[in-house]
């Protein structure tokens, strides 16, 4: 498959990095989506060894067991008959900043089989009637640290953005990086929230997609890392302006932290626009610490959002 063919099955988290150099992502939850009408195999080829890399294969909306990658190739066996497939990046052994700086690169993909492989993500023209559902935020939106004995395993395919998108029958566009936030109080400043809207890495533009609804969820479980009211109000104001610039003609749903922090500021800043709805989440009964929400909590969040959206 050539680069343009790779992009046709790649979620918006992937961008081309140059002629014949492949495509790159810098966040968990980046995925490939396609259908096949016959038995065969689909393979991804990486530019390097990515230690402890795992993916989740979803067939007809049902998640299969996570797949571990040894070496530079991931091969998935495709079933007889027509089926829809999603292949989602769960994690690999890297830090947030290093992931952003170096990214993860797929050099090429290959398909062999009795049938045909077809892209299921909408083309630019099709996005007018089947737009992407967009989520922006931090580690919880990315589906990080959801499972495992110490909440140390990422399952973006089972996170609330993925659940909501599946229930609404819309393709998912996710921009989410762990430890980032809207102020200098966030532990990671690379990428900054605004930079992530426009790029997937240094000098690598993020692809534009059509979207009508954008869910904004920063600081759900941490109240924005102890930022002052003044700093948060300024950071939020700048970010809301950038969202409007990036996703013009969309409506935005801004979630407040579960502990209610800065709710008045959210409402005051959002009131400057006519395209923002502030969603208070204090009665959702989602615990804030010591862990990220687990699978059941993500399902509960998804149920709330499906009703709202």
NUVO-395902 format. One record per residue (C-alpha): residue in three letters; x, y, z. Coordinates in Angstrom, 2 decimals. Layout:
<rs>
R    r        x        y        z
R  ALA        X        Y        Z
...
</rs>
This chain:
<rs>
R    r        x        y        z
R  UNK     0.00     0.00     0.00
R  UNK     1.33     3.40    -0.93
R  UNK     1.40     6.37     1.45
R  UNK    -1.90     7.81     0.24
R  UNK    -3.52     4.41     0.59
R  UNK    -2.18     4.14     4.14
R  UNK    -3.71     7.50     5.01
R  UNK    -7.06     6.41     3.61
R  UNK    -7.36     3.79     6.37
R  UNK    -5.54     5.82     9.05
R  UNK    -7.31     7.92    11.68
R  UNK    -6.57    11.67    11.79
R  UNK    -3.93    11.04    14.48
R  UNK    -1.62     9.90    11.66
R  UNK     0.13    12.30     9.28
R  UNK     2.51    11.82     6.38
R  UNK     6.14    12.66     7.15
R  UNK     7.52    12.88     3.63
R  UNK     7.63    11.19     0.27
R  UNK     7.76     7.42     0.80
R  UNK     8.77     7.92     4.45
R  UNK     5.55     6.55     5.85
R  UNK     3.10     8.02     8.36
R  UNK     3.55     8.99    11.99
R  UNK     1.49     9.37    15.15
R  UNK     2.42    10.67    18.59
R  UNK    -0.47     9.55    20.79
R  UNK    -2.20     6.46    22.05
R  UNK    -5.52     5.64    20.44
R  UNK    -4.32     6.26    16.88
R  UNK    -5.96     3.61    14.72
R  UNK    -6.52     2.03    11.33
R  UNK   -10.03     1.22    10.06
R  UNK   -10.96    -0.96     7.10
R  UNK   -13.19    -3.80     5.97
R  UNK   -12.39    -7.03     4.16
R  UNK   -14.74    -9.39     2.35
R  UNK   -12.54   -12.47     2.49
R  UNK    -9.96   -14.34     4.53
R  UNK    -6.39   -13.04     4.39
R  UNK    -3.86   -11.06     6.36
R  UNK    -3.06    -7.42     6.97
R  UNK     0.41    -6.31     8.05
R  UNK     1.95    -3.09     9.34
R  UNK     5.68    -2.51     8.98
R  UNK     7.42    -0.11    11.36
R  UNK    10.60     1.88    10.88
R  UNK    12.13     0.65    14.15
R  UNK    11.60    -1.66    17.11
R  UNK     9.14    -0.10    19.57
R  UNK     9.59    -1.92    22.91
R  UNK     6.54    -3.46    24.59
R  UNK     4.19    -2.20    21.88
R  UNK     0.60    -3.48    22.04
R  UNK    -2.46    -2.95    19.85
R  UNK    -6.12    -3.90    20.14
R  UNK    -7.90    -5.50    17.21
R  UNK   -11.63    -4.79    17.05
R  UNK   -13.77    -6.94    14.75
R  UNK   -17.31    -5.80    14.01
R  UNK   -17.25    -3.60    17.10
R  UNK   -16.00    -6.33    19.46
R  UNK   -12.57    -5.94    21.05
R  UNK   -10.25    -8.94    20.80
R  UNK    -7.29    -9.71    23.07
R  UNK    -4.44    -7.17    22.90
R  UNK    -1.72    -7.95    20.36
R  UNK     1.96    -7.72    21.28
R  UNK     4.52    -6.76    18.65
R  UNK     7.97    -8.30    18.49
R  UNK    10.24    -6.71    15.93
R  UNK     9.07    -4.39    13.19
R  UNK     5.97    -6.13    11.89
R  UNK     2.41    -6.62    13.10
R  UNK     0.27    -9.11    11.17
R  UNK    -3.44    -9.64    11.68
R  UNK    -5.33   -12.60    10.27
R  UNK    -8.58   -11.58     8.59
R  UNK   -11.69   -13.75     8.71
R  UNK   -13.71   -15.26     5.88
R  UNK   -16.76   -13.23     4.93
R  UNK   -17.23    -9.47     5.22
R  UNK   -16.05    -7.87     8.47
R  UNK   -15.09    -4.44     9.78
R  UNK   -11.73    -4.05    11.51
R  UNK   -10.19    -1.43    13.77
R  UNK    -6.55    -1.72    14.84
R  UNK    -5.80     0.66    17.73
R  UNK    -2.44     1.54    19.28
R  UNK    -2.59     0.85    23.02
R  UNK     0.89     1.67    24.24
R  UNK     4.61     1.17    24.01
R  UNK     7.52     1.75    26.39
R  UNK     8.12     5.48    26.08
R  UNK     7.52     8.72    27.93
R  UNK     5.04    11.39    26.90
R  UNK     7.61    13.94    25.73
R  UNK     9.72    11.34    23.93
R  UNK     6.64    10.02    22.13
R  UNK     5.79    13.52    20.93
R  UNK     9.35    14.27    19.85
R  UNK    10.11    11.03    18.00
R  UNK     6.65     9.65    17.22
R  UNK     5.82     6.17    15.99
R  UNK     6.23     5.55    12.28
R  UNK     4.56     3.02    10.03
R  UNK     6.59     2.64     6.85
R  UNK     4.06     0.64     4.88
R  UNK     1.19    -1.81     5.05
R  UNK     0.42    -4.93     3.09
R  UNK    -2.74    -6.93     2.41
R  UNK    -3.05   -10.38     0.91
R  UNK    -6.19   -12.44     0.69
R  UNK    -9.09   -13.80    -1.26
R  UNK   -11.17   -10.64    -1.08
R  UNK   -10.58    -6.91    -1.12
R  UNK    -9.58    -4.49     1.61
R  UNK   -11.67    -1.30     1.68
R  UNK   -11.19     1.91     3.66
R  UNK   -14.14     2.61     5.97
R  UNK   -13.18     6.07     7.18
R  UNK   -15.01     8.85     5.30
R  UNK   -13.35    10.71     2.46
R  UNK   -13.29    14.52     2.54
R  UNK   -16.53    14.65     0.55
R  UNK   -18.22    12.02     2.72
R  UNK   -17.41    13.95     5.89
R  UNK   -20.13    16.45     4.99
R  UNK   -22.74    13.83     5.85
R  UNK   -20.63    11.62     8.14
R  UNK   -18.39    13.99    10.08
R  UNK   -15.85    12.98    12.69
R  UNK   -16.71    13.16    16.38
R  UNK   -13.80    14.96    18.04
R  UNK   -12.46    14.65    21.59
R  UNK    -9.61    16.77    22.94
R  UNK    -8.01    16.41    26.34
R  UNK    -5.38    14.66    28.39
R  UNK    -4.58    11.12    29.58
R  UNK    -8.15    10.17    30.51
R  UNK    -9.40    11.10    27.03
R  UNK    -6.49     9.06    25.61
R  UNK    -7.63     6.01    27.59
R  UNK    -4.38     5.75    29.50
R  UNK    -3.89     3.73    32.71
R  UNK    -7.38     2.19    32.68
R  UNK    -6.60    -1.40    33.60
R  UNK    -3.98    -3.58    35.25
R  UNK    -3.13    -4.24    38.90
R  UNK    -1.70    -0.73    39.26
R  UNK    -3.77     0.94    36.55
R  UNK    -0.74     0.72    34.29
R  UNK    -2.29    -0.49    31.03
R  UNK    -3.78     1.76    28.37
R  UNK    -7.01     0.72    26.62
R  UNK    -8.00     3.58    24.32
R  UNK   -10.36     1.30    22.37
R  UNK   -12.45     0.97    25.57
R  UNK   -12.26     4.61    26.64
R  UNK   -15.31     6.86    26.67
R  UNK   -14.43     8.67    23.39
R  UNK   -14.28     5.33    21.56
R  UNK   -17.52     4.10    23.15
R  UNK   -19.42     7.29    22.29
R  UNK   -18.17     7.31    18.69
R  UNK   -19.19     3.66    18.22
R  UNK   -22.64     4.25    19.69
R  UNK   -23.23     7.27    17.46
R  UNK   -21.86     5.49    14.39
R  UNK   -19.31     8.23    13.73
R  UNK   -15.56     8.08    13.05
R  UNK   -13.41     9.18    15.99
R  UNK   -10.93    12.04    15.95
R  UNK    -8.95    12.16    19.21
R  UNK    -6.33    14.70    20.32
R  UNK    -5.15    13.67    23.77
R  UNK    -1.79    13.70    25.54
R  UNK    -1.17    12.60    29.12
R  UNK    -0.03    15.16    31.66
R  UNK    -0.82    18.15    29.48
R  UNK    -3.15    20.98    30.41
R  UNK    -4.19    24.56    29.77
R  UNK    -1.70    26.28    32.08
R  UNK     1.97    26.19    33.06
R  UNK     0.97    24.11    36.12
R  UNK     0.61    20.98    33.96
R  UNK     3.54    18.56    34.46
R  UNK     4.18    18.24    30.71
R  UNK     4.43    21.27    28.47
R  UNK     5.28    19.33    25.35
R  UNK     3.08    19.29    23.46
R  UNK     1.19    22.31    24.65
R  UNK    -2.57    21.97    24.28
R  UNK    -2.72    24.46    21.41
R  UNK     0.25    22.92    19.59
R  UNK    -1.45    19.51    19.69
R  UNK    -4.48    20.91    17.88
R  UNK    -2.39    21.72    14.84
R  UNK     0.45    19.20    14.76
R  UNK     1.31    15.58    15.55
R  UNK     4.97    16.45    16.08
R  UNK     7.50    19.16    15.37
R  UNK     6.90    20.41    11.81
R  UNK     4.35    17.66    11.09
R  UNK     0.90    19.10    10.46
R  UNK    -2.14    17.32    11.85
R  UNK    -4.62    16.46     9.11
R  UNK    -7.81    18.51     8.94
R  UNK   -11.14    16.71     9.20
R  UNK   -14.75    17.85     9.20
R  UNK   -16.39    17.76    12.63
R  UNK   -19.65    19.11    14.01
R  UNK   -19.20    18.21    17.69
R  UNK   -16.08    18.61    19.83
R  UNK   -15.90    17.36    23.42
R  UNK   -13.27    19.16    25.51
R  UNK   -12.08    17.37    28.66
R  UNK    -8.97    18.69    30.37
R  UNK    -8.20    18.20    34.06
R  UNK   -11.17    15.96    34.85
R  UNK    -9.48    14.21    37.77
R  UNK    -6.86    16.73    38.84
R  UNK    -8.54    20.14    38.79
R  UNK    -5.80    21.50    36.51
R  UNK    -2.86    20.73    38.77
R  UNK    -3.41    23.51    41.30
R  UNK    -3.31    26.41    38.84
R  UNK    -4.45    29.77    40.16
R  UNK    -7.81    31.16    39.09
R  UNK    -6.12    33.94    37.11
R  UNK    -3.81    31.57    35.25
R  UNK    -6.59    29.14    34.50
R  UNK    -8.99    31.81    33.24
R  UNK    -6.34    33.15    30.87
R  UNK    -5.29    29.70    29.65
R  UNK    -8.89    28.63    29.07
R  UNK    -9.75    31.84    27.20
R  UNK    -6.83    31.43    24.81
R  UNK    -7.63    27.76    24.27
R  UNK   -11.30    28.35    23.51
R  UNK   -10.34    30.89    20.88
R  UNK    -7.96    28.40    19.31
R  UNK   -10.63    25.70    19.28
R  UNK   -12.99    27.97    17.37
R  UNK   -10.22    28.73    14.90
R  UNK    -9.38    25.06    14.41
R  UNK   -12.91    23.63    14.32
R  UNK   -15.03    26.47    13.00
R  UNK   -18.71    25.63    12.48
R  UNK   -18.53    22.99    15.24
R  UNK   -20.32    23.05    18.58
R  UNK   -18.18    22.49    21.68
R  UNK   -19.06    20.63    24.88
R  UNK   -16.70    21.54    27.71
R  UNK   -16.57    19.19    30.71
R  UNK   -15.77    20.62    34.14
R  UNK   -13.54    18.67    36.56
R  UNK   -15.32    16.06    38.67
R  UNK   -14.52    18.02    41.83
R  UNK   -16.21    21.14    40.43
R  UNK   -13.07    23.26    40.40
R  UNK   -13.22    26.40    38.22
R  UNK   -16.84    25.76    37.20
R  UNK   -17.67    29.46    37.41
R  UNK   -14.66    30.30    35.25
R  UNK   -15.66    27.70    32.66
R  UNK   -19.12    29.24    32.44
R  UNK   -17.85    32.83    32.29
R  UNK   -15.29    32.17    29.56
R  UNK   -17.61    29.97    27.49
R  UNK   -20.30    32.66    27.63
R  UNK   -18.11    34.84    25.39
R  UNK   -19.12    32.55    22.50
R  UNK   -22.38    31.10    21.21
R  UNK   -20.90    27.72    20.26
R  UNK   -19.94    26.36    23.71
R  UNK   -21.95    24.29    26.17
R  UNK   -20.47    23.77    29.64
R  UNK   -21.26    20.36    31.15
R  UNK   -20.99    20.10    34.93
R  UNK   -19.81    16.65    35.97
R  UNK   -19.79    16.82    39.78
R  UNK   -22.82    14.51    40.03
R  UNK   -21.41    11.85    37.71
R  UNK   -19.88    10.03    40.71
R  UNK   -16.51     9.44    39.08
R  UNK   -13.65     9.09    41.61
R  UNK   -10.70    11.43    41.12
R  UNK    -7.82     9.71    42.91
R  UNK    -5.66     7.71    43.30
R  UNK    -6.22     6.11    39.89
R  UNK    -7.62     6.96    36.52
R  UNK   -11.20     5.81    35.95
R  UNK   -11.48     2.15    35.03
R  UNK   -13.55     0.41    32.40
R  UNK   -16.87     0.73    34.26
R  UNK   -16.31     4.44    34.90
R  UNK   -15.50     5.08    31.24
R  UNK   -18.74     3.34    30.31
R  UNK   -20.61     5.57    32.79
R  UNK   -19.03     8.72    31.31
R  UNK   -19.93     7.52    27.83
R  UNK   -23.57     6.98    28.83
R  UNK   -23.78    10.56    30.11
R  UNK   -22.25    12.00    26.95
R  UNK   -24.39     9.93    24.59
R  UNK   -27.48    11.45    26.23
R  UNK   -26.07    14.95    25.91
R  UNK   -24.76    14.68    22.36
</rs>
